[in-house]
């Protein structure tokens, strides 16, 4: 996507302060505060940083965590995973493979068919409704 920011200054101009803190600095919004944690609308969740299609509402489920949760991304390779050892924990961070924006973390306590829970910050998403 050609209009993707190249510098941190451009990212700051494009994103809200909360989006910048989450997507570019690896922050986390407080549980039960994001705009999509309880959304039931159908559509496609895109990266708020670059617009890449990441998750379908068809794979969203109520995890009780206070963040939007999905059991799989739309396609393989659109979400990168890397080890996160912050805050004295070992977790798997998830990032947009297109722009590198921090999305959240993936855990192995999700529903069938994958058994995974992609726990995503609302600030890193934009919902495109059907």
Secondary structure, DSSP 8 states (H G I E B T S, - for coil): -TT---SHHHHHHHS-HHHHHHHTT-----TT-STTTT----EEEEETTT--EEEEGGGEE--SSSSEEESS-SSTTSEEEEEE-GGG--EEEEEETTT--EEEEEES---TTT--EEEE-GGGEEEEE-
